[in-house]
Amino acid sequence: MENMNSNVLVFEDGVLTKDIDNDFVWRGFCSSANKNGPIIQYIQSILPPNSLFIIPRSDGNVTRNNKYNEGYHHLYWETDIEPYVKYAKETGRVLLVGVLSMLEYRERDINYIYIPLHDDFFEHGVEYWFPRHQLPPWEQRTDELVWRGGCSGIGEGDSLRIRFAKEIYKYNPNTQVRLGRWWSENKGIPEELFGEHIYHMSMTSQKIYFIVDGNVIASNHMWGFATGAVPFLISNAYCWFSEFLEPYVNYIPIAYDLSDLVEKIEWVKTHDKEAKAIAMGALEITRRVFSAEFHRQYLREQIAKYIPSKET
């Protein structure tokens, strides 16, 4: 495997055999995994003999014929992934492919391992960075709608985020839901949909918190549950904690075509008690599932589905 290029981090029998030419396998605000950081180090520490664990440098959707990965990450299945599929078969190793997130389609012959999102959250838990006692109580929160996000996403000028900003503007042009200007070039986005950058903690004193897919999942896909608000999840992607989410218990799902967005905004306004319960459910998943201990337990269990992980 010596002639492979450097777009995939490779561990064979728990030993690093191929590095990448970047410090991060993915990097975003509160969604970063350094190749030498605590997430990758822990994975390496529990990989058993006879395992081949590869982590493509991508923010998700690692599948055959994926134009996004080819164009944006220069990640090509035939040259970057397929040789390891063949090598694992030839050597009798169990191939595991570590990914940040995936859309609905997955390759049937691939064992995907969904990797936790962020090194700092993995090391300390999310509550360490978003202490519950510092959040405003529900009764002091406002109905104001606040969101910022870049213009990333599939569909160019008709991407989910652009459609989301348009839908909210049509509902009420005076909200603080606006797009940031990054990745907005040549997409024909109306000027009124843009807003200035705002501090992320200024989006944590309202009753609704929007989590909206970008290229795959949003950088706030995880910490949005720690804000004390009701997470409005607009996503068709799957990540490491998706299996622990319960609609109307710890988040409110929004249809990807946004057909129920306004209806559910109005529901929160008229069902304060029920909305508060969902916000508390989101804080509970933050406390339990997003803890440092649960992160590690999750990884051990996922790897053990395919091959017994090494005890640490």
C-alpha positions in Angstrom: 0.0 0.0 0.0 3.0 2.3 -0.2 2.0 4.1 -3.4 -1.3 5.3 -2.1 -1.7 9.1 -2.0 -2.2 11.1 1.2 -6.0 11.7 1.3 -6.8 8.9 3.7 -5.6 8.2 7.2 -4.9 4.5 7.6 -4.4 2.3 10.6 -3.5 -1.4 10.1 -3.8 -3.6 13.2 -3.9 -0.3 15.2 -0.7 1.0 13.7 -0.6 4.1 11.6 0.6 3.1 8.1 -0.6 6.1 6.1 -0.7 9.7 7.1 -2.5 12.6 5.4 -1.0 15.9 4.2 -3.3 17.9 6.4 -3.6 18.3 10.2 -7.3 17.7 10.2 -9.6 15.0 8.8 -12.4 17.6 9.0 -12.5 21.1 10.4 -15.3 23.4 11.3 -16.4 25.5 14.3 -17.0 23.0 17.1 -16.7 20.2 14.5 -13.0 19.4 14.2 -10.9 16.2 14.3 -7.1 16.6 14.3 -5.2 13.6 13.0 -3.2 13.7 16.3 -6.1 14.7 18.5 -8.0 12.8 21.2 -10.6 11.2 18.9 -8.1 9.7 16.5 -5.7 8.7 19.3 -8.5 6.9 21.2 -9.7 5.1 18.0 -6.1 3.9 17.4 -5.8 2.7 21.0 -8.8 0.3 20.7 -8.1 -1.1 17.3 -7.4 -4.8 17.5 -5.2 -7.0 15.3 -6.7 -7.9 11.9 -8.4 -4.5 11.5 -7.9 -2.0 8.7 -9.4 1.3 9.8 -9.3 4.2 7.2 -10.5 7.7 7.7 -10.9 9.7 4.4 -10.3 13.5 4.7 -13.8 14.6 4.1 -16.9 15.9 6.0 -19.0 13.0 4.9 -20.8 11.1 2.1 -17.9 8.7 1.4 -19.5 6.7 -1.4 -18.7 5.7 -4.9 -19.2 8.3 -7.6 -19.6 11.2 -5.2 -19.1 14.4 -7.1 -19.0 16.6 -4.0 -16.0 14.7 -2.5 -14.3 14.6 -5.9 -14.7 18.3 -6.5 -14.3 19.8 -3.0 -12.0 17.3 -1.2 -10.3 15.7 -4.2 -11.3 12.4 -2.8 -11.8 9.7 -5.4 -13.3 6.3 -4.5 -11.4 4.3 -7.2 -8.0 5.6 -6.2 -8.4 6.6 -2.5 -10.8 4.0 -1.1 -11.2 1.0 -3.4 -7.5 -0.2 -3.1 -8.1 -0.6 0.7 -11.3 -2.6 0.0 -9.3 -5.0 -2.1 -6.4 -5.1 0.3 -8.6 -6.0 3.2 -10.1 -8.8 1.2 -6.7 -10.1 0.1 -5.3 -10.1 3.6 -8.4 -11.2 5.5 -8.7 -8.0 7.5 -11.9 -6.3 8.7 -12.2 -3.0 6.9 -13.8 -0.1 8.8 -14.3 3.3 7.2 -14.5 6.2 9.6 -16.8 9.1 8.6 -18.2 12.2 10.0 -21.7 11.8 8.5 -23.6 10.3 5.7 -26.8 10.9 3.7 -29.3 8.1 3.2 -27.3 6.2 0.7 -24.5 4.0 2.0 -22.3 1.4 0.2 -23.6 -2.0 1.2 -20.2 -3.6 1.2 -18.6 -1.0 3.6 -18.6 -1.1 7.4 -19.0 2.6 8.3 -18.1 3.8 11.7 -19.5 7.2 12.5 -16.9 9.2 14.4 -17.6 11.8 17.1 -17.6 15.3 15.7 -15.3 17.4 17.8 -12.0 16.8 19.7 -12.9 19.2 22.6 -16.3 17.7 23.1 -14.8 14.2 23.0 -12.2 15.1 25.6 -14.4 17.0 28.1 -18.0 16.6 27.1 -20.2 19.3 25.7 -21.5 20.6 29.0 -17.9 21.6 29.9 -18.0 24.2 27.1 -21.7 25.1 27.4 -22.4 25.0 31.2 -26.1 24.6 31.9 -26.0 27.1 34.8 -24.9 29.8 32.5 -27.8 29.5 30.1 -30.8 31.8 30.5 -33.8 30.0 31.9 -36.7 29.1 29.6 -39.0 31.8 31.1 -36.5 34.5 30.2 -36.0 33.4 26.6 -37.5 35.3 23.6 -39.5 34.2 20.5 -36.9 36.0 18.3 -35.6 33.9 15.4 -31.8 34.1 15.1 -29.5 32.1 12.8 -26.3 32.6 10.8 -24.8 30.1 8.3 -22.6 30.0 5.3 -24.1 29.4 1.8 -22.7 25.9 1.6 -24.7 22.9 0.4 -25.8 20.9 -2.6 -27.9 22.7 -5.1 -26.0 26.0 -5.6 -28.5 28.8 -5.5 -31.3 26.4 -4.5 -29.4 24.7 -1.5 -31.2 24.0 1.7 -29.7 27.0 3.6 -30.7 29.4 0.9 -34.2 28.0 0.7 -34.4 28.2 4.5 -33.3 31.9 4.6 -35.9 32.7 1.9 -38.7 30.8 3.7 -38.0 32.7 7.0 -37.8 36.0 5.2 -41.1 35.4 3.5 -42.6 34.5 6.9 -41.2 37.6 8.6 -38.6 39.9 7.0 -37.6 41.4 10.4 -36.0 38.3 12.0 -32.3 37.8 12.6 -32.2 34.7 10.3 -29.6 35.6 7.7 -26.9 34.0 5.6 -23.2 34.7 5.9 -21.4 35.6 2.8 -18.9 32.7 2.6 -19.5 30.4 -0.4 -22.1 32.9 -1.8 -20.3 33.7 -5.0 -22.2 33.4 -8.2 -25.4 32.0 -6.6 -27.7 34.9 -7.3 -28.7 35.3 -3.7 -30.9 38.4 -2.9 -29.0 40.9 -0.8 -31.6 41.1 1.8 -30.9 37.6 2.9 -27.4 38.4 4.1 -26.5 39.6 7.6 -23.3 40.5 9.5 -21.5 37.9 11.5 -22.7 37.4 15.1 -21.2 35.8 18.1 -22.4 32.2 18.4 -23.5 32.6 22.0 -25.9 35.4 21.0 -28.0 32.6 19.4 -28.5 30.8 22.7 -31.0 33.1 24.4 -34.1 32.3 22.3 -36.6 29.5 22.5 -35.8 28.1 19.1 -32.4 27.0 17.8 -32.0 26.2 14.1 -29.6 23.4 13.0 -29.5 23.4 9.2 -27.5 21.1 6.9 -24.7 22.6 4.9 -22.5 20.4 2.7 -23.5 17.6 5.0 -24.2 18.3 8.7 -23.8 21.7 10.2 -21.0 22.7 12.5 -23.6 23.3 15.2 -25.2 19.9 14.7 -24.1 18.8 18.1 -23.8 21.9 20.4 -27.1 23.2 19.2 -28.6 20.7 21.7 -26.7 22.3 24.5 -28.2 25.8 24.2 -31.3 25.3 26.3 -33.5 26.1 23.3 -35.7 23.7 21.2 -33.5 22.3 18.5 -35.2 22.7 15.1 -33.3 20.0 13.1 -33.4 20.4 9.3 -31.2 17.6 8.2 -31.3 14.4 6.2 -27.8 13.3 7.3 -26.8 10.7 9.8 -24.0 11.1 12.3 -22.7 9.3 15.4 -25.5 10.4 17.8 -28.5 10.2 15.4 -29.6 6.9 16.8 -30.1 8.6 20.2 -32.4 11.3 19.0 -36.1 11.2 19.6 -38.5 13.5 17.7 -40.5 15.8 20.0 -38.6 14.5 23.0 -35.2 16.2 22.4 -35.7 18.0 19.1 -38.3 19.0 16.5 -37.8 17.6 13.0 -38.4 19.9 10.1 -39.3 18.6 6.6 -36.4 19.0 4.2 -38.7 20.8 1.8 -39.5 23.2 4.7 -43.2 22.7 4.2 -43.9 22.5 7.9 -41.3 25.1 9.1 -43.7 28.0 9.8 -46.3 25.7 11.3 -43.7 24.4 13.9 -42.4 27.9 14.7 -46.0 28.9 15.5 -46.5 25.6 17.5 -43.6 26.6 19.8 -45.3 30.0 20.4 -48.6 28.4 21.3 -47.4 25.3 23.2 -44.9 26.8 25.7 -45.1 24.0 28.2 -44.5 21.3 25.6 -41.7 23.3 23.9 -39.9 23.7 27.2 -40.1 19.9 27.8 -38.3 19.4 24.5 -35.7 21.9 25.3 -35.1 20.1 28.6 -34.9 16.8 26.7 -32.1 18.3 24.5 -30.2 19.3 27.6 -30.6 15.8 28.9 -29.1 14.2 25.8 -26.3 16.8 26.1 -25.6 15.7 29.7 -25.8 11.9 29.0 -24.9 11.2 25.4 -22.5 14.1 24.8 -20.4 13.3 27.9 -16.7 12.3 27.5 -17.4 8.8 28.9 -20.3 8.1 26.5 -18.2 9.1 23.5 -15.7 6.4 24.3 -18.3 3.8 25.1 -20.0 4.5 21.8 -16.8 4.0 19.8 -16.0 0.7 21.6 -19.4 -0.6 20.9 -19.4 0.4 17.2 -16.1 -1.2 16.5 -17.1 -4.3 18.4 -20.1 -4.8 16.0 -17.5 -5.9 13.4 -14.5 -7.0 15.3 -13.8 -7.1 19.1 -12.1 -3.9 20.1 -9.0 -3.8 22.3 -9.5 -3.0 25.9 -8.0 0.2 27.2 
